[in-house]
Amino acid sequence: MKKDPLLSHFAPNLLRWAATHHRPMPWKGERDPYRIWLSEVILQQTRVEQGWPYYLRFVEAYPTVRHLADAPEDAVLKLWEGLGYYSRARNLHATARHVADQLQGQFPDSYAGLLTLKGVGEYTAAAIASFAYDLPHAVLDGNVYRVLARCFGIETPTNAPAAKREFTALANALLDPAQPAAFNQAMMDFGATVCTPAQPLCPVCPLNTDCVAYRLGKVAELPRKAKAKARKDRFFVYAVFDYQGTTFVRQRLEPDIWQNLYEFPLLELMAWPDDFTELPALLLHHWFPGGSPMVPEEVTISKPFRQTLTHRQVTAVFCEIPLPATVSPAFLAAPPFANWLRVSREELKKNIAVPRVIDWYLQDIGLTLRL
């Protein structure tokens, strides 16, 4: 059987290209497994441009795994705020504590050992193994899938169950075992700068003579993706109580989106009412089912804010409810207020980790909300 020439040409051509096309990034060339792990977790489902400043802030705040392990979870979540997918931050913190406390601050130095860490999957384990320890494991991110699908004309949808096995086998077959870190970095850089999703630089691509997609005019069609699962719509109504320059928040402890983050008192609806002016009454009835003992001043209803998650789209509306000055301390010491944390606007902004949709609302109202 005749061997595909691209298999033997691929790595040398790619590495020659990488030698003259440097893509500067703060974690590039890093050998410390802690910093490699930190960068990879931050960059999961995050663009490099967005993750870059977060990486620098984390390294400054927590220069070693011991520093991160000793940090309060709320501080880690606050520093993570805006990146989304907060389970990554919780896993990051839990793994830091495990490495610092149970592994004497040393990351496992094998691919199998790295896979035992919480939140570390095959991609992250391969990245740490190759970049920190020069082990021959190919990394597969979106850039690598795209390069392989186009160069080898692979029609398998990248989100199909069989795709990971097929692409992993090919990537490992192409990997230069003598230079695994250089090869993996070159693959990712090449996909990010030459073999891009839109308007790839095919005419100047060093692999174009062997690229199946280029030869067959299928560059725009590859890689393929199976139809994504439909997103579920969720409708959140938040009560932003304003009392003497403070407001109330609660922590989301349920096994749901945004677990352990803080939010205003929430009423989730199955659908929006026909008239949004009904929302304050619905909120007050929800939190005071026996009848509200207070008559709030004029209530302001915000515009809708939408946050798209992997399989959900959350639309949130915020009802700003000023509490009358006549409200007694005893009233605020009883449920439901007794179950909420009372904070100032400054504390809410600086020290409390909130979902992105709430952060957008806080930025939007600026100085107009007197908290």
Secondary structure, 3 states (H helix, E strand, C coil): CCCCHHHHHHHHHHHHHHHCCCCCCCCCCCCCHHHHHHHHHHHCCCCHHHHHHHHHHHHHHCCCHHHHHHCCHHHHHHHHCCCCCCHHHHHHHHHHHHHHHHCCCCCCCCHHHHHCCCCCCHHHHHHHHHHHHCCCCCCCCHHHHHHHHHHHCCCCCCCCCCHHHHHHHHHHHHCCCCCHHHHHHHHHHHHHHCCCCCCCCHHHCCCCCCCHHHHHCCHHHCCCCCCCCCCEEEEEEEEEEEECCEEEEEECCCCCCCCCCEECCEEEECCCCCCHHHHHHHHHHHHCCCCCCCCCCCCEECCCEEEECCCEEEEEEEEEEECCCCCCHHHHCCCCHHHCEEEEHHHHHHHCCCCHHHHHHHHHHCCCCCC
